[in-house]
Amino acid sequence: MAISQLMDQQKSYYLTGATRGLDFRLGQLKKLKQAIVERESEIIQALRTDLNKGEKEAYAFEIGIVYQEIAHVIKHLKRWMKPKKVKSPMTHSGSRSFIIPEPLGAALIIAPWNYPFMLAFDPLVGAIAAGNTVVLKPSELAPAVSAVMTSIVRTTFESQYIAVVEGGVEESRALLEQPFDKIFFTGSVAVGKIVMEAAAKHLTRVTLELGGKSPCIVHHDASLKLAAQRIAFGKFSNAGQTCVAPDYLLVHQRVKEKLMSYLQEAIISLYGEKPLQCPDYGKIISRRHYERLCHFLNDGKVAFGGGADDKTLQIEPTLLEDISWELPVMQEEIFGPILPVLTYENLDEVVGLIQARPKPLALYVFSEDKKVQDTMLKRISFGGGCVNDTLMHFGSTHLPVGGVGESGMGSYHGEMSFHIFSHMKSILKQTTRFDIPFRYPSSKIGFKIIRKLTKP
């Protein structure tokens, strides 16, 4: 079916009103959950094929998050859909005001390859909850997962309601030419700009979940051994191919050597003495990405790791030191298992270094001092993050996830996912039992009354 024809079908189906009812939305969410349950083993195997994710990581980082999102939405959707009463001002005497959430219409979700299942189906849950029709575009770089997701969608939903379009750049370009009512994109900053430019032609609402160089700050009073364990977990899960992974370390010079020792211990505890032989250690998604990362291994000095396998496209968890900001590894998001380590002397230096660069998607600070924590959280702009941990904010249905500036626009998860796929329609109901004559131009005292009611 041509993409333009699919677009017309979805627009027509949406206009029937079939997707608007609470029972319909809940029913579709339950169908989606059941389809995932039935194909869970296939999803896990596909994630192994595309990214070498182990069963635990595949479930915890991909499938489990979607289950959690579906359960949360089903529990709260009725309340979210109810019109919300708000106050009316004195100038609107006799009126009642409220806000009605309504679906936007036809939505396009463009998913990335690094968490190909979760980052496709998580926003899909929000789009269904809000009452939209959806076209889902999986990443062609994760073909095994794309095939399973396509099968799930096509056997669970009619294409006029939810459809999948597989393919590469050509298909993505054709989709972006269509007049969707909402585009949800997860991916790189460069492609995000292309998506936004295309959306502007139709004045389509856009949510962009991008990335950037997310800093991880370790102060001298941090619990260093625990910090190292949590940093290694956050950085090297999925072989570092996580948009909210720590991109580089800023560690107080007083504790740098001790932290480096603990990081090495943590990596060995997670993946063994020879990570490339660990059956559940991830691989890089493509040769192009692998070769880009291998070039970074020449920057600074390898303090730990640095090994790579051209056949399996794997790179050891690697710590780099003697790093300067001018090196290539510090010029773009790494998106791989390479962690540059820099030092600092005082917090003002840290704030200045981060503020001088584009606003990151995530920030992590390890410190036992509340003043240090507050300084980082209040003075630095970033999408979201953790104090004394990494990644974990992303897995909460109660915390919206999204970027700011170059790291993205708009947030999702839980209720926020419902909101980004909805339009909040403002309604005022006025009484017919009496009128407000002073608002009309014929009223001789109208100006005085209005001034009195709206005086500064």
Buried (B, 14 or more C-beta within 10 A) or exposed (E): EEBEEBBBBBBEBBEEEEBBEBEBBBEBBEEBBEBBEEBBEBBBBBBBBBBBBBEEBBBBBBBBBBBBBBBBBBEBBEEBBEEEEEEBEEEBEEEBBBEBBEBBBBBBBBBBBBBBBBBBBBBBBBBBBBBBBBBBBBBBBBBBBBBBBBBBBEEBBEBBBBBBBBBEEEBBEBBBBBBBBBBBBBBBBEBBEBBBEBBEEBEBBBBBBBBBBBBBBBBBBBBBBBBBBBBBBBBBBBBBBBBBBBBBBBBBEEBBEBBBBBBBBBBBEBBEEEBBEBEBBBBBBBEEBBEBBBEBBEBBEBBBBBBBBEEEBBBBBBBBBEBEEEBEBBEBBBBBBBBBBBBBEEBEEBBEBBEEEBBBBBBBBBBEBEEBBEBBEEBBEBBBBBBBBBBBBBBBBEBBBBBBBBBBBBBBBBBBBBBBBBBEEEEEEBEEEEEBEBEEEEBEEBEEBBEEEEEE
